[in-house]
Amino acid sequence: MKQYLLPLPNGKTEFTGGRVALPQALCLDRADFAPEALDVFAERAGVTLTDEGAPLLRLYRNEKFPAEGYRLRVTEAKGIEVEAATEQGLGWALVTLLSLIDGGSAPCCDIEDQPMYAYRGILLDCVRHFFPVETVKAFIDAISMAKLNMLHWMLTNDQGWRIELKSFPELHENNAPEFYTQDEIREVIAYASARGVEIIPEVDLPGHTTAVLSVYPELGCAGKKVRLGDAPGIYSVILCPGKESVFELLLPLLEEVAGLFPSPLLHLGGDEAPKSEWEACPHCQRRMAEEGLDSEEELQGWFTARLIEHLRTLGKRPICWNESLLSDYLQQQAPELVAQYWAEMHTEGPTRRFWEAGGDVIFSDYLSVYLDQPHGSNPMKTVYAYGPRMPYFNPPAPLPALGMEACVWTEYVATPEKLATMAFPRAYALAEAAWTAPARKDYADFRRRLDAFLARFPGMGFTPPALADPQGLDRYRERLAFVKMQATAPRPENNGGAGGAIDGKFLLRWVKFFLG
């Protein structure tokens, strides 16, 4: 029966023979557990939960288990028993039980399980292309079936502002014909929470802010009119940290966003912020002199630290892309910062030093787990083999990490169907890579279990597993087609580059990416 389990459990997994039938009206003793995860299980399993009669499903709260750990026992004598310390552990036990139910019965078993990493995420970009609430829900339902527990929801960027704000309605009304109302956001959060998924919003600052500047051009260095982004890429016009009016907007804005999302984490972006305007801006240069900052990178660090100081008062912990670590000031002022690693673009290796010093890192290497890249570039086998690591840095013993996250950017993903075929089944490979200990992983076994899993739980759709692992010339054809598409795509009129020199090693990684 192991063939249905995905991800593979980390603890005891015994099948003892015999089966237990599940009646359509399943009697439950739920102890003091909240009902949400149970309601989701009942809906998925097609049963009705009742408290009338002798309980067949018994729940026990046991504090000895870690937050997401559980024990599932199915016996002919006692029926189904679940032990967990938290509702989330209960939810994952019920996902495991659902995976085992076949033909109206569950096999007798004894399974103890807990995840390897606390953070097992996937990014969904709903800015470059907007997806309706029902698509987002379907995406959440699919990832939760593989025990992914974090949805990093990209909601602001150059091409739009997708969050309804009561305090600054111009942001969503003037530059995003499609956006999520606050009621829709709460609906999605509740839907995700019932399935064990935490939603982390990203408000990208200070770069990728063309949507903000198209409404408030005075917040840029030059104060000139800015057109909403209509192409992929990096825009050189970004927020001006030298102007106090920028913070008069951002601080209440972040407070409203923080109030919408219960997660203790809030992503501030910080990636791809070109500094060319700052270098020539009198406001920025005056701010640097006043604060004793010796570079524009430190100015970005000061800017982000000021936002983080405000987040502390709101009970939020910040995440930033790893470019933010170029600022020593930020690291000193915000020791609680979580860094999300996607590429090491500078030879000094600030992310490596941050990690070595014990900083929390989420690993999302674009050459391994960016799922908007073609299967020929990041095949499923590469995703499955991924683990916390950085190029040019191999510690003698693995350093701890907060976890891993795959990313689905949507510059070239325009429909729900395309989203499904790019994300799945590679997201399931990431799910097992993040849940299951490396010593227990086996790719051939994963592929066998994946086939059985997809036959029963197709979710919102997927690429056939064989095509998600292209071989030989097929891999190169996919890469070449992707490169050609990027080469012919429109570019930002004010593209200012990546905001820093890219060293030779980084360019070499791009060569390896395309050549394999």
N, C-alpha and C positions, 0 to 999 in steps of 0.2 A: 504493500500500500504506500510505501515511501514515494512511489512514482508520482503521486499527486501533490506532495509537499514542496512548496516553493515560497520562501527560501527554505533551504534545508535546516532543520533544527540543530542547535548547538549542544544539546544535552542528550540524556537517555531517550532513545526512540525504539520502543519494543512493541511488536505486534504479537499478541498471544493466542490468536485463533478465536473463531466465533464472531458473531455480530449482534448488534443491538438495534432493533427496529425503532424508528422514530414515528410515532403516530402523528396525524395531522394536527391534533390538539395536544401539544407537548406540555406536560405539567412541570412546573418550575418552582424551585426554592431558591430565590435570588439573594437571600441574606440581605445585606444593606447596600448592595450595588445599585448605582443609578441605572435607569432603564434604557438609555439611548443605544448602547452597544447591543443589548439584547433585542431591541426593536429592529435594528439593522439585520441582525442574524436571522430573526424570524422572517423578515421580508425576503432575504436572499435564499433561505432554505424552503420558503413556501409553507411555513407552519404557523400555527397560532399558539401563543404562549398563554397558559392558564395556571391558576393556583388551586384548581379543584382536582382532587384525587391524590394518588401517591406520586410524589415527585420523581421524574425520570432524569431531570437535569438539576443537579445540586451545585450551588456556588458557595465557596468558602473564602473569606478574606484572610489571607495569611501574610503577615508583615515580613516574614523571612525572605520573600521573593523580591528581587529588584523591581524597579518601577515598571518595566515592560516584560518582566518574566512571568511564567505561568507553569502550571502542571495540569495536564489533561489526562484523565483516566477514564476508560470505557470498559466496563465489565458486565457480564451477563447477570451477576449477582446484585450489583449496586447501580447499574445504569451509567450515566455520564456525570463525572465529577470534575470540577474546575477549581483550582486554587490560584489566587493571584492577590497581590497587595493593592493594586490600583485598577481603576476602570480600564485603563489602557492595556494592562496585562490581560484582563478579562477579554477585551476586544480581540487581541491577537490569538488568544486561546480559541475563541469562537470562529475566527478566520481559519485556524487550523482544522477545527472540527468540521466546518463547512467543506473544506477541501477533501476531507475523508468520506463524507456522506456520499453514498452511491446506491442508487436503487432503493432509496428510502430507509437505509440502515447505515450504521457506522461500525467499523471494525473494532474489536476489542484491542486496546492499546494502552501504553503508559508512556507519555511524552513529557519531558521537562525541557524548557527552552527559555532563552533570553538572547537579546541581540548583542553583537560585538560592539557596535557603535550606537551612541545615543542619538546622533543626528544622521538620518538617512533620507536625503531629500532629492527633490527635483524642482528645477526652475521652469515656470511657465510664463513666457513673455506674451502678455495680452495688449501690448502697446503697438508694436510694429504691425501686427494684424490683430484685430479685436475678435474675441470669441464669446458667444452668448453664454449666459449663466448655465444653461443646460449642458453645453459642451464642457464647461469648467467642472460641473458636477460629475459628468461621465468620466472625465480625466481623474478626478479625485477618487471616484469609486474604483477605477482600474488600478491605481497605484496602491490603494489601501489593501487590495487583495493580495499584494506581495509584501505587506507590512512596511512600506515606505511611510514615514511619519511626518515629513515636513514638505509643505508646498511653498516654495519661494515664489511669490506672486509679483512679477514685474508689472507695475501699474503706471509708471511715469517714464517718459523719455523724450527724445527730440520730436517724435512723431505724434505725440498726444498725451493728454492727462486723463486717466481713466477713472479717477476717484471723484465722486460727487463731494464737494466741500460746501458747507453752509457759510463758512467765513469768507471764502474766496470763490464764489460761484463762477466768476469769469473764466477760471482755469478750465473747467470742464465744459462750460457752455459755449465758449468762443473758439476752442481749438480741438474739441473731441466730439464729433457728431455721435460717436458711440462711447458710452461710459457706463460704469456700474453705479447705480444709486446706492445710497447708504443702506437702504432696506435690502437690496440685492446682495451687498457685501455681507451683511449680517446673516442672510439666508445661506450664503455659501460657507461662511465660517461655521454655522451650526451644523450644516450638512457634513462638513469635513470633520468636525470635532466628534460627531457620533461614530465616525469611521476611523478614529484614532489619528487623524491628520491635523497638524497644527499649521496655520497659515501665517507666513511671515511676509509683510508687505515690503517692497523696496521703493523708496523715493530717492532717485539718483541725484546726488549733489556733490560738487558744484557743476560738473560737466553733464552732458546729455540733457541740457535744460532749455533747449530751443522752445519747447512747449510753454514754459514759464515766460521766457523772454518775448515770445510772440504776443503775449498779453501785457506784460510789464517790461517794455524795452528799456526803461530807465534803470533797471536793475543790472544791466550789462555795463561793461567798462565805458563804452563809447556812447551808450544811451540811444543808439540808432534803432530804427524799426527793424524787426527780425521776422522773417516768414517761418511759419510752422514747418518743421522738417518733413520732407516728402521723399527721402531717399535713405538707404542704409549708409552707414559710415560715421565719421567723427566730425562734429561741428566745432569750429574754432571759437565761436562766440559763446561764452559761458558766464555764469554769475560773477559779479564783482564783490570780492570779500572786503574791499576798502570802503564800501558804502553801507552805512548803518541801516538804510532802508531795506537792504536785503534781509537782515535779521528781523526787522519789524514785520516782514511777511513770513519768513520761514519758521520762527518760533511758535506763533499761534497755529500756523499750518501743521507743523509736526504734532502739536498738541491735539488737534482735531483728528489727525490720522491715528495717533496713538490711542485715542479714545475709541476708535472704531474696531481696532484689532486687539483681542485679549492676549496674544502671544507676548511673552516677556522680551522677545527679540524684535528689533526693527532695523532693516537694512538701509544704510545711507549711501550705498553705491560707492562713489569716489573713484571710479575707473575712468580712463581715457579723457582726462581733463587737460586740454592743451593750455600752455601758459603764455603763449605769444602776446595776447592782449594784456595780461597782467604785467609783463615786462615793460610795457610802454605806458601803463596806466598810472597817472599821478595819485589816484585814490589808493591803489594797491601799494604803490611804493611808499606812500605816507604811512599806511597801516604797518608795513614791514618795519619802517624806522621806529614807529611808536612802540611796537611789540618786541623789537630787538631780533627780528628774523633775518637770516642771512641768505635766504633763497626763496624762490616761488614755491618750491615743494614744501618748505616749512610754512609758507603762507597757507597752503591748502591744509596742512596739518593743524594750524591755528583755527582756521575756518571750521574744520570738522570737530575739533575739540570743543569749540564753543557750542556747537549743536549737541554734542554728547553731554555736555554739562546740563543742558536743558532736558535731555532725555532722562538723565538720572532723576530729576524731580518728578518725572512721569512714570518712574518705575520700569524703564526700558533699558535693555542692554543692546549696544550697537554692533552691527556687522558692517564691515567695509571690504570692498575688493582690495587685493593685496598691493595695488599701487599706493594705497594710503600709507603703507609702511615705509615709504621713502622719507617720511617725516619723522625724525627722532622726537620732535616736540609732541606729536600726537601720541606716540608710544608712552612718553613720560606722563602726559596729562590724562590719558585714558587707558589705564592698565586693564580695564575690563573688556577692551575691544576684542571682538572675534574677527579674525582675518579670513577672507575667502580667497583661496589661491586658485588662479586660473592660468597664469603664465608668469615666468620669471623673466622680465624684460630688461633687467639691468644687472650688470656684472657684479655689483656689490652684494647682491643676494639678501635683501632685507627680510624677506619672508623666512629664509633659512634661519637667520639669527633670531627672529621672533619665535619660531618654532623651537629652536634649541633652548631658548630661555624659558620655555614652558607656556608660551602663548597658545591660546585655543585657535585651531585652524580647521576650516572646512575645505576639503580638497575637491577641486572641480577642474582638473587639467583639460584644457580645450583640445589637446591632441589625443585624449582618451575618452572623455565622457560628455562631449558636446554633441547632443543628439540631433541638432539641426544639420550637422555635417553628414555627408553621404555615408552609407554603410561601407562603401569602399575605403573611406578614410578612417572611420571609427567603427570597425566591425564589432559585432556582438562579443566575439571572443576577447577583443581588446578591452571592452567595457567590463567583462567578467573578471579579467585578470587585474583590474585596477586596484590600487591601494594607496594609502597616504605616502606620497613620495614627491620629490622635486628633482628636476634634472640637475646633474652635476653634484648631487648630494646623496650619498648612501650611508646613513648612520650605521654603525656596527650592530646596534640593536634598534628595533622599531621604536620610534618615539610615539607617545600617545597623541591621538587626534580627537577632535570633537566628532568628526565623521566625514561623510562624502556626499556630494550632490552632483547629479547629472543636470545638464542645462538644455532647454529647448528654446532657443531664440527663434523669432518668427519673421525675420526679414524676408525669407523665401518660403515661408510656411503660411499659406493664405487661407486654407480651408480646414474644417474639422477632420476630413478624411486624410489630408496630408499630415496633420498633426498626429493622428493615430499611427500612421505608417512610419513616421520618423521616430516617434517615442517608443513604440512597442514593436517587438519584445525587448529592445535594448534596455528599457527601464527595469525590466525584470532581472536582467543580468546585473545591473547596478544594485538592485535590491538584495540579491544573494551575496554580492561582494561586500555589502555593508552590514548585513545581518550575520552571515556565517563565518566562523573562524577559518583562516586560510588553510589550516591543516585538514579541514573537513571538506574543502571544496574540490570538485572534480568536474571539469567542463563537459566531458562526454556524458556523465551522469546527469548533469544539469540539462543538457539538451534533450535527453530522454524524458526527464520530468517536465520540461517546458512543453514538449509536444502534447503530453497528457493534460497539462494544466490549461493550455490554450484551447484544446478541444472542448473542455468543460466551461472555461471562463474566457470567452473571446473579448470581453470588455467592449471598448469602443472601436475595435479593429486593430490590425497589426500587419506588419510585413511578414510573409512566411519565413520561419527561422532560417531555412537554407539561403534565402536571399539576403537575410540580415548578416550573413557571413560569406560574402562573395569571395571567390578565389581567382587567382591568376589574372587574366586579361580583364575579367569583369570588374575587378577592383580598380584597375587603372582607368577603365572607361568611365566608371562612376566619378572618380576624382577629376578626370579631364572635363567631363560635362559640368561639374560643379564650378571648376575654375573658369570655364568659358562663360557660365551664367554670371559669375561675379564680375568678370571683366567687362561684360556688356551692360551691367546694371547701372542705373543712374547714380551719380555721385553728388554729395553735398556741394553747393556752390561755395560755401565758406569752410571747406574741409581744411583743418589746420594741422593734421597729423596726430600722432598718438601722444603728444605732450611730453616727449623725452626721446633721447637718442636710443635706438634699438641696437644692441650689440650684435656682433657676428654670430655668437652662439645661438641667439634667438632666431636669426635669419636661417641658420643651419637647421634649426628645428622645423622651420617652414618647408625647407627643401625635403627633409625626411618625411614630413606630413604628406606631401604630394607624391613622393617617389616610393614611400613605404620602406 
